[in-house]
Amino acid sequence: MKLLIDDANVQEIERLMKIYPIDGVTTNPTIIARTKKDPKDLLLEIRRIIGKDKLLFVQSVATDAEGIVEDGLAIVECLGENTVVKIPCNTEGLQAIKALSKKGVVCCGTTAYTALQAYLVAHSGAKYVAPYVNRIDNMGFNGVEVVQQMQNILDNHGYDCQIMAASFKNSQQVLELCEYGIGLVTCAPDVIDNFINNPSIDKAVDDFTKNFEAVYGEKTMKDILNS
């Protein structure tokens, strides 16, 4: 399962890239607007930080099929290879996905809330579909189960389309989908940090250090082995 950062804060992206095995970054119009930076400069900076080999998801802001296609072509031309165009899962979006896919542009159907949306997106030629797990929960359904249903449909019918689950409130949701074999997840920085943040881990490491120092002093293994 690939792990992506769902944020456009370049400082956070740089920090997380140093720590975790990150496979890319996802953005949307709201995330970009939150930075109040020039979108082109921001996206080029993100591409520079993550490199050409990582995935970068950028969403069209046009609302009609023709405009979405034009947005998609401009996004890929500006940001290069491994750039995925995010397109809403609605009637205009499906038309754009079909058109862009025929042109060789990699598309991701976003704002997916139902398994049938995932089916339509995959059947239209998209390589990714992005269900919003927590938002599905907030609609009164089980977000994890809906995403699992999507995965079953894609697997059973042999679609060349991967789920990129988004909108998580906690690491437990991510864990359940990781166990199920979802292709990608994209998470906010705080959710990613909580994959590993644990007071019990901190205490165990602290105990190891104190026990060692009580006998050998404040030395590292390098200090001892090279002495």
N, C-alpha and C positions, 0 to 999 in steps of 0.2 A: 504494500500500500504506500503510495506516494504522499508526502506531507508538504502542504503549501501554507504560506502565510497569508492570511486574509486581512491585509492592511497596506496602506500606502505611506506610512511614516518611515522615512528612509533610515532614521536612527534606530528604530526598532527592527527593521529588516536587517540592517548591518549587525546588530547585536545577536539576533536569533540565528543568522547565517553562521556566526562564529561558533555557536554552541551546538546546534542541532543539525541532523542530516536533512536539510531542507531541499525540496525538489523544485521550488518555484514560488511565485507570488500571484495572488488573485486580487483584482481591484474591481470596483464598480463605481458608478457616478457619485454615489453618496460618499464613499471612502475617499475618492479623489477630492471632492468638494470640501471635505472636512479639513484638508491640509491647507486650503486657500492658496495653493501654488499654481503656477501655470501648468496645465495638464501635460502638454508636450514635454516641457523641461522635466517634470516629475517622472513621467513614464520612461524617458530616456535615462534618467538617473537610476531608476530602479533596474532597468535593463543592464546598465553598467555594473551595478552592485552585484547582481545575481549571475551575470555572465550570459553568454550566448547559448549555453547548453541547458539552462534551466527554463522551465515553463513560465510564461507570463500571460495571464488572462486579462483582457481589456474589453470592456463592454461598450457596445454601440449606444449612442444616446438618441439617435433618430428613432422615430416611431412608425414610419411607413417602410414597407419592404424595400423600395428603391433606395431610400435614404440609408437603411441599415446595410445594404450591400455596399453602398459608397463608403460608409463608415468603416466597414470591415476591410475593404481593399486598402484604405488609407492607413488603418491600424497596422496591418501586416507590412505594408511598404515602409512605414516609419520605424517599426520596432524589430523587424527581421524575423528570422527563423525561430521556431519554438514559441511563437506568439499565437495565442488562441483567442478568437473573437467570441465574446459572450453575447448571446442574443436571447431576448425574452421568449418564453414558450407560449406565444399567442399566435393568432392567425397571420399577422404580418411577419412575425418572427419565423414561422415555419416556411413561409415563402422565401425569405432571405436565406435561411439555412440551406434550402434546396439549391438556390442559385449560387451561393458562395461555395458550397461543397463541390459543385460541378466545376468551379474555377480552381479547385485545389486548396481552398482556404479551410483551415481547421476551425470548426465551430463548436461551441458549447451552448446547449440550451439551458438557460438559467431561469430562475423563478419557477422551479418545478415543484408542484405540490401534490401531484397525483401520479399513479403508475401509468395511466394512459398518456399523460404528457410525456413521460419518459419513452414510451413506445413510439409516439408520433415523432419525437425529436430524433430518435435513433433511426427510424424508418425514413426520415427526411435526409439523412446523411451526416448528422452531427457525430463527432468523435467523443464528445463528452456531454453529460447532462448533470446539472447541479441542483439537487433537491435541498430545500431549506429545512433542516431537521427540527430545530427549535420552533420555527414559525409554524410548522405542521402541528407540533404539539400544542401551540397556542390556539390553533383552530379547533382543538378538541379531538385530534387523532393522535396516534402513536407514531412520532416521526421516524424512529428507528425501524419499526415494522413496515412503514410505507416504503422506506428506502430498500429494505430487504425484499419487498415485493417487486420493486423496480428491478433489482438485481436478478431476481428469478426470471422475470420476463425477458431481459436482455440475454441471459444465459440460455434459456429454453429455445429462443428463436435465433440464436447465433449472431446477434448484431455486433458489429465492430464499433461498439460505443461503451465507454466506461463511465461509471458514476463518480462524480466528484462531489461528495457530500459537504454541505456548508451549513452555517448558522447553528453553531453548537453553544450550549450553555455550560456544559461541563465535560470532563474527560471521560466519564462513564459512557456517554453517548458515542464518543469516538471509539472507545474500547470495543463496544458491542459491534460496531460496523467493521472495525479492523478484524475482529474474530470471524466475521461473516465473509470476508474477502472482498470488500469494496475496493475499487481501484485507487481512488484518491480521496483525501480529505483536506479541506482548507479551514484553518482555525485562526481566531484572533490571538495576538501574542500572549494574553493572560491565560488562555486555555492551553496553549502549547506549554507554557511554563509549568502549569499544574500537572502535566504529564509526569513530572519528576519531582516537583516540590513536595516534600514530605518531612515533617518534624522528626519522624522516627529515623529516617535516613540521616538527617543532620546529627541526631544524637549518637547514632552508631559510629559515624565518622569521628565525632568529637571524642567519644570514649576510646576508640582505637588510638588516636593521637595522644591523649592524656596517659594512657597505659604505657605506651612506648616511651614517652618523654620521662615518665616517672623512673624508668630504669636507665635510659641512655641519654637523657637530656634533650635539648631542642636541636636535634640533628635529623637530617633526611637520610634516606638509604644511600644516596649519592655520597653524602659526607662520610658515612661509615665505610662503604665499600671502596672508596678511593683513598682512604687514610692509610 
